[in-house]
Amino acid sequence: MPGPSLHIRRDWPRPTEAELAPFRDAPTGFVVDSRGRRGALHHGIRPITRATRFCGTALTVWTRARDNLAPYAALDRARPGDVLVVATDGYDQASVVGDILAGMARHSGIVAVVTDGLVRDVPGLDQVGIPVFGAGISPNSPHKDGPGEVGFPITLGGMMVEPGDLILGDGDGVVVVPRGRLAATAAALVEVRETEAAMDAAILG
C-alpha cells in the first residue's frame, strides 16, 4: 500500500538572531502598532498553557482534519528557536496537539506551538513548559495517516504565515511579522517604545 502523502520542504531561510533581537521582549501590542495596527492572529487562537511568552521563527505545517502525522514529521525539520505553527483549516472536532507532541517539540528546540485547531492534555502541556496556543480544548484524539505539508505557506487565524516569518505571542495573543518586513517593523518599534514610555511617564507621574 502507498505511504502517507506528506510534502516536506527540506529547508528555508530563517531570520538571524540580530533580526530577532528587537522583538525578544516586545509586547504583541507594540509589534502590532509597529505594523500599522495589524498582524495579529484571530482572537480565537488564545493561550492554553500558563506559559504565554514566546518569540521565534515559523515552522509551518498544514494537516488534514483530525490528523497530526505532519506535525510530528515537522520535528525533523526543526531548528532551535522555531515555533511549530499548525494549520488545520479550523477543524474543531478533535485535538491536533497534546503533551507528547509538545514534549517532543521542546526537545527538538521548538519554543512554542500555535494552531487554529484544538489541543488536549493541558496539565501535561503545562509540565512541558513551552507556550501552546490554540482555538480550544478537546480530549478527542487525532489519527496519524496524513496527508499534510511541512515548510510551505499556510493560512490560519486570518493571516498568511510563511516558513521563516517571525511569530511572537503573549497573554494578548499571537502576532506574525513577515520575514521581509522585519527591518521596517523593528525601526517602527523603536518609535512605538519611545511613545509608550512617554505616555506611561505622563500617566504615572
C-alpha positions in Angstrom: 0.0 0.0 0.0 1.2 3.6 -0.7 2.6 5.5 2.3 1.1 8.7 3.7 1.0 11.7 1.5 3.4 14.2 3.2 5.1 17.0 1.3 8.1 18.2 3.3 10.3 21.0 2.3 14.0 20.4 3.1 14.9 23.9 4.4 14.1 27.6 4.0 15.7 31.0 5.0 15.3 32.0 8.7 16.0 35.4 10.3 19.3 35.9 12.0 19.5 36.5 15.8 20.3 40.1 15.1 17.0 40.4 13.2 15.0 38.7 16.0 16.7 40.6 18.9 14.5 43.8 18.8 11.4 41.7 19.2 12.5 39.4 22.1 10.9 41.4 24.8 8.4 43.4 22.8 4.7 43.2 23.8 2.5 41.9 21.0 0.6 45.2 21.1 3.7 47.2 20.4 4.5 45.0 17.4 1.0 45.3 16.0 1.3 49.1 16.3 4.7 48.9 14.5 3.0 47.0 11.7 0.3 49.7 11.0 -2.1 48.2 13.6 -2.3 44.8 12.0 -0.6 41.4 12.1 -2.4 39.6 15.0 -4.0 36.2 14.5 -7.7 35.9 15.2 -8.6 36.3 18.8 -10.0 32.8 18.9 -6.4 31.5 18.9 -5.6 32.0 22.6 -3.2 30.7 25.3 -4.0 27.2 26.5 -1.0 26.9 28.8 0.1 29.1 31.8 3.2 30.0 29.8 2.4 32.5 27.1 5.5 34.5 26.1 7.5 33.4 23.1 9.4 34.8 20.1 10.7 32.7 17.3 10.5 31.7 13.6 7.6 29.9 12.0 7.9 26.2 11.2 4.7 25.9 9.2 2.5 22.8 8.9 -0.7 22.1 7.2 -2.5 18.9 8.3 -5.8 17.3 7.3 -8.6 17.5 9.8 -8.4 15.1 12.7 -4.8 14.1 11.8 -1.4 15.1 13.2 1.1 13.0 11.3 2.5 16.1 9.6 3.2 18.0 12.9 5.3 15.0 14.1 7.1 14.8 10.8 7.9 18.6 11.1 10.1 17.9 14.1 12.8 16.5 11.8 13.0 20.0 10.2 13.0 21.9 13.4 15.8 24.2 14.4 16.3 25.8 17.9 14.1 28.8 18.2 11.4 27.6 15.8 7.7 27.9 16.6 5.5 25.0 15.4 2.6 26.6 13.6 -0.1 24.1 12.6 -3.0 24.9 10.3 -6.0 22.6 10.4 -8.4 24.7 8.4 -10.1 25.4 11.7 -11.2 21.9 12.4 -12.9 21.8 15.8 -13.9 18.2 16.5 -10.6 16.7 17.7 -7.3 17.8 19.0 -4.2 18.1 16.9 -1.7 18.9 19.7 -1.1 17.1 23.0 1.6 16.8 25.6 3.6 14.1 23.8 3.9 16.2 20.6 4.7 19.3 22.7 7.3 17.5 24.7 9.0 16.1 21.6 8.8 19.6 20.0 10.5 21.1 23.0 13.3 18.5 22.8 13.7 19.5 19.1 14.4 23.1 20.1 10.9 24.4 19.4 9.9 27.3 21.7 6.1 27.3 21.3 3.2 25.7 19.4 0.4 27.6 17.7 -2.6 26.0 16.0 -6.0 27.0 14.7 -7.2 23.6 15.9 -7.8 22.1 19.3 -5.4 20.8 21.9 -5.6 18.3 24.8 -3.6 17.2 27.9 -3.5 20.6 29.4 -1.8 19.6 32.7 0.8 17.8 30.7 1.3 20.8 28.5 2.0 22.9 31.5 4.6 20.4 32.7 6.3 20.5 29.3 6.6 24.3 29.8 6.5 25.8 26.4 3.6 28.1 25.4 0.8 26.4 23.5 -1.9 28.5 21.7 -5.0 27.0 20.2 -8.6 27.5 19.3 -9.9 25.4 22.2 -9.6 22.1 24.1 -10.9 18.6 23.3 -9.9 15.2 24.6 -10.8 13.7 21.2 -7.6 12.4 19.6 -6.4 12.6 16.0 -5.3 9.9 13.5 -1.7 9.7 12.1 -2.4 9.0 8.5 -1.7 12.2 6.6 -1.9 14.0 4.2 0.0 17.1 5.2 2.6 19.6 4.3 5.7 21.0 6.1 7.6 24.1 5.3 5.1 25.8 2.9 2.9 28.9 3.3 -0.2 28.3 5.4 -3.3 30.4 6.4 -4.6 30.4 10.0 -6.3 32.9 12.2 -7.0 35.1 9.2 -3.3 35.5 8.4 -0.9 34.1 5.8 2.2 32.6 7.5 5.3 31.6 5.6 8.1 29.5 6.9 10.7 31.7 8.5 8.4 34.5 9.4 8.8 35.9 12.9 6.0 34.9 15.2 5.6 36.0 18.8 3.0 35.7 21.5 2.0 36.7 25.0 -1.2 36.9 27.1 -2.8 39.2 24.5 -2.4 36.8 21.5 -0.1 36.0 18.6 1.4 38.3 16.0 3.2 37.5 12.7 5.8 39.6 11.1 6.8 38.6 7.5 10.5 38.0 7.2 10.8 40.7 4.5 9.2 43.3 6.9 11.5 42.7 9.9 13.8 45.6 9.4 11.0 48.1 8.8 9.0 46.8 11.7 12.0 46.9 14.0 12.6 50.5 13.1 9.0 51.4 13.8 9.1 49.5 17.0 11.8 51.9 18.4 9.4 54.8 17.9 6.5 52.9 19.5 8.6 52.1 22.5 9.5 55.7 22.9 5.9 56.9 22.6 4.6 54.3 25.1 7.3 55.2 27.6 6.5 58.9 27.3 2.8 58.2 27.8 3.5 55.9 30.8 5.6 58.6 32.4 2.9 61.2 31.9 0.2 58.9 33.3 2.1 57.5 36.2 3.9 60.7 37.1 
